[in-house]
Amino acid sequence: MRDLLFVIVACGLGTYVWRALGVALSGRLRTDSELFQWISCIAYAMIAALVSRIIFMPTGMLAQSALPERLVACAVALAVYFATRRNLFLGVGAGVATLIGFGCLRGV
């Protein structure tokens, strides 16, 4: 029990230290600087890599679906996302609903 309490406190401190630094430095940083552009590029690259990995090398229950099903679900999610003025919730929901629909058609 004592170890668990230590882990919770340590994680909380780690989280709040970074948040406090963010608040303290936020007024001094320029969001249009080259550093932030570089960080933005890295963030987009990481998201693209994760989505690619999910589509082409899935694990868990997603691995039971076929590649064409995942590609269609991705296309549907993107189409709904852009059709609804970049509503992420509806885009992701449409992709998930498409995968569930394919699963129902296959009897999974």
C-alpha positions as CSV (number, residue, x, y, z in Angstrom):
1,M,0.0,0.0,0.0
2,R,2.8,2.4,0.8
3,D,4.5,1.7,-2.5
4,L,1.3,2.5,-4.3
5,L,0.9,5.8,-2.5
6,F,4.5,6.7,-3.4
7,V,3.8,6.0,-7.1
8,I,0.6,8.1,-7.1
9,V,2.4,11.0,-5.4
10,A,5.4,10.8,-7.7
11,C,3.2,10.7,-10.8
12,G,1.2,13.6,-9.6
13,L,4.3,15.7,-8.8
14,G,5.7,14.9,-12.2
15,T,2.6,16.0,-13.9
16,Y,2.1,19.2,-11.9
17,V,5.8,20.2,-12.3
18,W,5.5,20.2,-16.1
19,R,2.2,22.0,-15.9
20,A,3.7,24.7,-13.6
21,L,6.6,25.1,-16.0
22,G,4.2,25.4,-18.9
23,V,2.3,28.2,-17.1
24,A,5.4,30.0,-16.1
25,L,6.9,29.9,-19.6
26,S,3.8,30.4,-21.7
27,G,4.0,34.2,-21.6
28,R,7.6,34.2,-22.9
29,L,7.3,31.8,-25.8
30,R,6.4,32.8,-29.3
31,T,4.1,30.2,-31.0
32,D,5.2,31.3,-34.5
33,S,8.9,30.7,-33.8
34,E,10.9,28.1,-35.7
35,L,11.0,25.9,-32.5
36,F,7.3,25.7,-32.4
37,Q,7.0,25.0,-36.1
38,W,9.5,22.1,-35.6
39,I,7.6,20.8,-32.6
40,S,4.4,20.9,-34.6
41,C,6.0,19.0,-37.5
42,I,7.2,16.3,-35.0
43,A,3.7,16.1,-33.5
44,Y,2.0,15.6,-36.9
45,A,4.7,13.0,-37.9
46,M,4.0,11.0,-34.7
47,I,0.3,11.1,-35.3
48,A,0.7,10.0,-38.9
49,A,3.1,7.2,-37.8
50,L,0.6,6.0,-35.1
51,V,-2.3,6.0,-37.5
52,S,-0.3,4.1,-40.1
53,R,0.7,1.5,-37.5
54,I,-2.9,1.1,-36.5
55,I,-4.0,0.6,-40.1
56,F,-1.1,-1.6,-41.4
57,M,0.1,-3.4,-38.2
58,P,-2.9,-3.6,-35.9
59,T,-2.9,-5.4,-32.5
60,G,-5.6,-6.8,-30.3
61,M,-9.2,-6.9,-31.6
62,L,-8.4,-4.6,-34.5
63,A,-6.1,-7.3,-35.9
64,Q,-9.2,-9.4,-36.6
65,S,-10.3,-6.9,-39.3
66,A,-9.0,-7.1,-42.8
67,L,-6.8,-4.4,-44.3
68,P,-9.5,-3.2,-46.8
69,E,-12.0,-2.8,-43.9
70,R,-9.5,-0.6,-42.0
71,L,-8.7,1.5,-45.1
72,V,-12.4,2.0,-45.8
73,A,-13.1,2.9,-42.2
74,C,-10.2,5.4,-42.3
75,A,-11.6,6.9,-45.6
76,V,-15.1,7.2,-44.1
77,A,-13.6,8.8,-40.9
78,L,-11.7,11.4,-43.0
79,A,-14.7,12.1,-45.2
80,V,-17.0,12.7,-42.3
81,Y,-14.4,14.8,-40.5
82,F,-14.0,17.2,-43.4
83,A,-17.7,17.1,-44.3
84,T,-18.6,18.2,-40.7
85,R,-16.2,21.2,-40.7
86,R,-13.4,19.2,-39.0
87,N,-15.5,17.7,-36.2
88,L,-13.1,15.2,-34.7
89,F,-15.8,13.5,-32.6
90,L,-18.0,12.8,-35.6
91,G,-15.1,11.7,-37.8
92,V,-13.8,9.2,-35.2
93,G,-17.3,8.0,-34.5
94,A,-18.0,7.4,-38.2
95,G,-14.7,5.4,-38.5
96,V,-15.6,3.3,-35.4
97,A,-19.1,2.7,-36.7
98,T,-17.8,1.6,-40.0
99,L,-15.5,-1.0,-38.4
100,I,-18.3,-2.2,-36.2
101,G,-20.5,-2.5,-39.2
102,F,-17.9,-4.6,-41.0
103,G,-17.6,-6.8,-37.9
104,C,-21.3,-7.3,-37.8
105,L,-21.3,-8.3,-41.5
106,R,-18.6,-10.9,-40.8
107,G,-20.4,-12.1,-37.7
108,V,-17.8,-11.1,-35.2
